[in-house]
Amino acid sequence: MKLPEVLGVLLKAEDEALEMKNAAEQEAREIIRKTHEKFVQEQEVRLVAAREEARIQVESARQAAEMDALHIAELARKGREKMQALFEEKTPDLIARLAEEVAARYATQGRL
């Protein structure tokens, strides 16, 4: 093999090595890009799932708060009804006693 042939083979090998290097770099960039896209998609799926979980928890808490509020309102209503019934039960006797006391005062003072 003569020197020009050897130089030609070496130049050809260098060109092939450069092409292989460029192809490997391009493949590496493509792998990185795909991996990044996959990561972003997975993160988006996780974010959507986390948002849905948070929405479910907030809705559950809202429903529990509404149920508690209804229960408290019902207890308050029953308390008012009980107080009203007690008032209606005790009022006639109380009025009668007050009237008797007033009448007794007037009677002792001679104003009747």
Sequence and secondary structure as in RCSB ss.txt:
>XXXX:A:sequence
MKLPEVLGVLLKAEDEALEMKNAAEQEAREIIRKTHEKFVQEQEVRLVAAREEARIQVESARQAAEMDALHIAEL
ARKGREKMQALFEEKTPDLIARLAEEVAARYATQGRL
>XXXX:A:secstr
  HHHHHHHHHHHHHHHHHHHHHHHHHHHHHHHHHHHHHHHHHHHHHHHHHHHHHHHHHHHHHHHHHHHHHHHHH
HHHHHHHHHHHHHHHHHHHHHHHHHHHHHHHHHTT  
